[in-house]
Every structure is written in structure tokens, then in C-alpha cells.
């Protein structure tokens, strides 16, 4: 897509200009999007969906692409149609924490649009992902004309704020095994897939990334994984975890 509204960066590629997103065929539209039901655009009438479909751009990207980076000025609102994005933030001394994994249907980058502030985290594809973009001014105008979207977006941001508060309390107050159990249960809700004998979590993350997400050192993460594995609650494979006993894992939080 020659006139894309943002600049992507391919990690470990010194010349990002060599990368070109794969544009979507014309039949991909907001009306047929599988991620729309239950999302903030689910209640739009036909005319509003036509407008939204006209405003958006859609492209598909491989793993390892930075959709936007921390401290960038916001240029668009992003809707993840399929795939997954890793959301992370870094401290001045170079430490990184993974804030979460965005899944199909998530709308991203809206808070800095509303606040007029830079992005406070980085979004990176961890697998092939199809993403829609609506330019900043167009999206803000669209929200003003569609109060239902504004209300659902406010509810979404409120849920995210509550989740952030819970995350802070977890990092400060809870032991490592309980923090890990909490993250695994959250991943079960958003990314879990039924597999023989449990729920499969295809994290596509190494141990360092998982440790960042839980807020532990790699050594502490390994101990916590070992504890849950020893209790028969999980099975660990390369970049893949099977939750063998979901109910017992929930009991870890009591």
C-alpha cells in the first residue's frame, strides 16, 4: 500500500523501506469482519458502517512488525481484525514490561488520540496480523457523529484502567506463583484453545518475554512454572502451555 498512513518498522531489518504490507482484497470490509460482533462497532447502523468502511485502510503484516512505538505521536486508531499484538513499555534504564496481548477485535491507540499525547506503549505483531487503520482526524469526527461508539469506547477504556490497577496491585502484593496463575487465566480467556486434556495457550513468547509479562525475573518465572507444573496444573512446551486443571489454577488466586 503506497499511501499507508503510518510507517512500520521491521525488527532486525536495517532497511524497513524494503518491507511492504500486503493489501487486503476488496471483499474484506467492515460488514463481513468477524471481529465486529461484540466490539465497539457492533451497534452501528448500515449508513455508519458504510462510512467506517470508507474511512479505513487495511493491511496484513508478518510477525515482528512495530505497528507503533512508545513516544510516537498518534496518527490513527487501530482495529485488530486477526492475529495478535504484543503491547509493551520500557523504562529509561532499558527494562521492558509486557502489558498484554491484543487479540482479534481489540481497538488500539485511541487513548493518546483523545488526550493529544504520545503513545505510552509499543505495539508489535507476534504473528501474521490483519489490521485496520482510521486516520486520527477522521476517527475523532466519526466518534462525534456516533455517540454509541463513544460510549462503548469509554467503557472499554474504563475496563483497561481497572485492569491496570489490578496489575499494579498484583505486582506489589501477590507472590510469584499467584501472579503467574493470574496471567495464565487471563490468557485462557482471551487466547485459549481447547486441546486434549486442557486449554492450549500458543503464546509465541520466549521465557524472557513471559517473565516481562508477569513482572518477574526469568529465574522467578521458572520457579513459579515449576511449582504449577509439579502440582499438575500446567504442562510446558516450547512457546506453548497447556492448562491441565483450570479450576485448580483459579483456586491459586483465593
C-alpha positions as CSV (number, residue, x, y, z in Angstrom):
1,X,0.0,0.0,0.0
2,X,1.8,3.1,-1.2
3,X,-0.2,5.7,0.7
4,X,-0.3,4.0,4.0
5,X,-0.9,6.5,6.9
6,X,1.8,5.1,9.1
7,X,5.3,3.9,8.9
8,X,6.0,0.3,10.0
9,X,9.3,-1.0,11.3
10,X,10.6,-4.5,10.8
11,X,12.7,-5.6,13.7
12,X,16.2,-6.8,12.9
13,X,15.8,-5.3,9.4
14,X,18.1,-2.3,8.8
15,X,16.1,-1.1,5.8
16,X,12.5,-1.0,6.8
17,X,11.6,0.5,3.4
18,X,12.1,-2.9,1.9
19,X,9.1,-4.1,3.7
20,X,5.7,-3.7,2.1
21,X,2.4,-4.6,3.8
22,X,0.1,-6.9,1.9
23,X,-3.1,-5.0,1.0
24,X,-6.4,-6.8,1.5
25,X,-8.7,-7.7,-1.3
26,X,-11.8,-5.5,-1.8
27,X,-14.2,-8.1,-0.4
28,X,-12.7,-7.6,3.1
29,X,-15.0,-5.0,4.6
30,X,-16.5,-3.9,8.0
31,X,-19.8,-5.6,7.2
32,X,-18.1,-9.0,6.9
33,X,-15.5,-8.5,9.6
34,X,-15.6,-11.5,12.1
35,X,-14.2,-9.3,14.9
36,X,-17.0,-6.7,14.8
37,X,-19.7,-8.6,16.8
38,X,-19.3,-7.7,20.5
39,X,-16.9,-4.9,19.7
40,X,-17.3,-1.1,19.9
41,X,-18.6,-1.0,16.3
42,X,-21.2,-3.8,16.8
43,X,-24.2,-1.5,17.1
44,X,-23.6,0.7,14.1
45,X,-26.4,1.1,11.6
46,X,-25.9,0.5,7.9
47,X,-25.0,4.1,7.0
48,X,-22.4,4.4,9.7
49,X,-20.8,1.1,8.7
50,X,-20.6,2.3,5.1
51,X,-18.8,5.5,6.4
52,X,-16.5,3.5,8.6
53,X,-15.7,1.2,5.7
54,X,-14.8,4.2,3.5
55,X,-12.5,5.7,6.2
56,X,-10.4,2.7,7.0
57,X,-7.3,1.2,5.4
58,X,-6.5,-2.5,5.9
59,X,-3.2,-4.4,5.5
60,X,-1.7,-7.7,6.6
61,X,1.7,-7.8,8.3
62,X,4.0,-10.7,9.4
63,X,5.4,-11.2,12.9
64,X,8.0,-8.8,14.1
65,X,6.5,-5.5,12.8
66,X,6.2,-2.5,15.1
67,X,2.7,-1.0,14.4
68,X,3.5,2.0,16.6
69,X,6.2,2.8,19.1
70,X,6.2,4.3,22.6
71,X,6.6,8.1,22.4
72,X,5.3,8.3,18.8
73,X,2.7,10.9,18.1
74,X,-0.7,9.1,17.4
75,X,-1.7,9.2,13.7
76,X,-4.6,6.7,13.7
77,X,-6.9,4.4,15.6
78,X,-6.2,0.7,15.0
79,X,-8.5,-2.3,14.9
80,X,-7.0,-5.7,15.1
81,X,-9.1,-7.9,12.7
82,X,-7.0,-11.1,13.1
83,X,-3.7,-12.1,14.7
84,X,-2.1,-10.9,17.9
85,X,0.0,-7.9,19.0
86,X,2.4,-7.6,21.9
87,X,1.9,-4.4,24.0
88,X,5.0,-3.4,25.9
89,X,6.6,-0.4,27.7
90,X,10.2,0.4,28.5
91,X,11.8,2.3,31.4
92,X,14.6,4.8,31.0
93,X,17.2,2.2,32.0
94,X,16.1,-0.2,29.3
95,X,13.9,-2.6,31.2
96,X,10.8,-3.8,29.4
97,X,7.5,-5.0,30.7
98,X,4.8,-6.6,28.6
99,X,1.5,-5.0,29.3
100,X,-0.7,-7.5,27.5
101,X,-1.5,-9.3,24.3
102,X,-4.1,-7.7,22.0
103,X,-6.4,-10.1,20.2
104,X,-8.9,-10.0,17.4
105,X,-11.5,-7.3,17.8
106,X,-9.3,-5.0,20.0
107,X,-9.2,-1.3,19.2
108,X,-5.9,0.3,20.0
109,X,-4.2,3.7,20.1
110,X,-7.4,5.6,21.0
111,X,-6.3,6.9,24.4
112,X,-3.5,9.1,23.0
113,X,-5.8,10.3,20.2
114,X,-8.3,11.6,22.9
115,X,-5.6,13.0,25.1
116,X,-3.4,14.5,22.4
117,X,-0.4,12.8,23.9
118,X,2.2,10.3,22.6
119,X,1.7,6.6,22.7
120,X,2.6,5.2,26.1
121,X,3.4,1.7,24.9
122,X,4.7,-0.1,21.8
123,X,2.6,-2.5,19.7
124,X,4.3,-5.3,17.8
125,X,2.9,-8.2,15.8
126,X,3.8,-11.6,17.2
127,X,2.2,-13.5,14.3
128,X,0.7,-12.6,11.0
129,X,-1.9,-9.9,11.7
130,X,-4.6,-8.1,9.7
131,X,-5.1,-4.5,11.0
132,X,-7.5,-1.7,10.0
133,X,-6.5,1.9,10.4
134,X,-8.6,5.1,10.6
135,X,-6.7,8.4,10.4
136,X,-6.8,10.5,13.6
137,X,-9.0,13.4,12.5
138,X,-11.4,11.1,10.6
139,X,-11.8,8.8,13.7
140,X,-12.4,11.7,16.1
141,X,-15.0,13.1,13.8
142,X,-16.6,9.7,13.4
143,X,-16.9,9.3,17.2
144,X,-18.6,12.7,17.5
145,X,-21.3,11.6,14.9
146,X,-21.7,8.2,16.6
147,X,-22.4,8.6,20.4
148,X,-22.9,4.8,20.8
149,X,-19.3,4.2,19.7
150,X,-18.1,6.9,22.1
151,X,-20.0,5.2,25.0
152,X,-18.6,1.8,24.2
153,X,-15.1,3.2,23.9
154,X,-15.4,4.9,27.3
155,X,-16.5,1.6,28.8
156,X,-13.5,-0.2,27.1
157,X,-11.0,2.4,28.5
158,X,-12.6,2.1,31.9
159,X,-12.1,-1.7,31.9
160,X,-8.5,-1.2,30.8
161,X,-8.0,1.3,33.7
162,X,-9.4,-1.2,36.1
163,X,-7.1,-3.9,34.7
164,X,-4.1,-1.6,35.1
165,X,-5.0,-1.0,38.8
166,X,-5.3,-4.8,39.4
167,X,-2.0,-5.3,37.6
168,X,-0.2,-2.8,39.9
169,X,-1.7,-4.5,43.0
170,X,-0.7,-7.9,41.7
171,X,2.9,-6.8,41.1
172,X,3.2,-5.3,44.6
173,X,1.2,-7.6,46.8
174,X,1.0,-11.1,45.3
175,X,3.5,-13.9,45.3
176,X,5.1,-15.1,42.0
177,X,3.0,-18.3,41.6
178,X,-0.2,-16.4,42.1
179,X,0.8,-13.7,39.6
180,X,1.7,-16.3,37.0
181,X,-1.6,-18.1,37.6
182,X,-3.5,-14.8,37.1
183,X,-1.7,-14.2,33.8
184,X,-2.4,-17.7,32.6
185,X,-6.1,-17.5,33.4
186,X,-6.3,-14.1,31.6
187,X,-4.6,-15.7,28.5
188,X,-7.1,-18.6,28.8
189,X,-10.0,-16.1,28.5
190,X,-8.5,-14.2,25.5
191,X,-6.4,-16.7,23.6
192,X,-7.2,-20.2,25.0
193,X,-8.0,-23.0,22.5
194,X,-9.4,-26.4,23.6
195,X,-6.8,-29.2,23.3
196,X,-6.9,-32.8,24.5
197,X,-6.7,-32.7,28.3
198,X,-7.0,-28.9,28.8
199,X,-6.7,-25.4,27.3
200,X,-3.8,-24.6,25.0
201,X,-2.0,-21.3,25.1
202,X,0.1,-20.6,22.0
203,X,2.0,-17.7,23.5
204,X,4.6,-17.3,20.8
205,X,6.7,-15.9,23.6
206,X,10.1,-17.0,25.0
207,X,10.7,-17.2,28.7
208,X,12.2,-13.7,28.9
209,X,9.0,-12.2,27.3
210,X,6.8,-14.3,29.5
211,X,8.8,-13.1,32.6
212,X,8.3,-9.5,31.4
213,X,4.6,-10.0,31.1
214,X,4.2,-11.5,34.6
215,X,6.6,-8.9,36.1
216,X,9.2,-11.5,37.3
217,X,12.8,-12.3,36.7
218,X,13.4,-15.3,34.5
219,X,14.6,-17.3,37.5
220,X,11.5,-16.5,39.5
221,X,9.3,-17.3,36.5
222,X,11.0,-20.7,36.1
223,X,10.4,-21.5,39.8
224,X,6.7,-20.5,39.5
225,X,6.3,-22.5,36.4
226,X,7.9,-25.5,38.1
227,X,5.5,-25.1,41.1
228,X,2.4,-25.2,38.9
229,X,3.8,-28.0,36.7
230,X,4.6,-30.0,39.8
231,X,1.0,-29.6,41.0
232,X,-0.2,-31.0,37.7
233,X,-1.9,-27.7,36.8
234,X,0.0,-26.9,33.6
235,X,2.2,-28.6,31.0
236,X,5.0,-26.5,29.4
237,X,6.2,-27.0,25.9
238,X,8.3,-24.7,23.6
239,X,6.3,-21.4,23.4
240,X,3.2,-23.4,24.3
241,X,1.5,-24.0,27.6
242,X,-1.4,-26.4,28.3
243,X,-3.6,-25.6,31.3
244,X,-4.5,-29.0,32.6
245,X,-6.7,-28.0,35.5
246,X,-8.4,-24.7,35.1
247,X,-10.4,-24.9,38.3
248,X,-7.4,-25.7,40.4
249,X,-5.5,-22.8,38.8
250,X,-8.3,-20.4,39.7
251,X,-8.0,-21.7,43.3
252,X,-4.5,-20.3,43.4
253,X,-6.0,-16.8,43.4
254,X,-8.1,-17.4,46.5
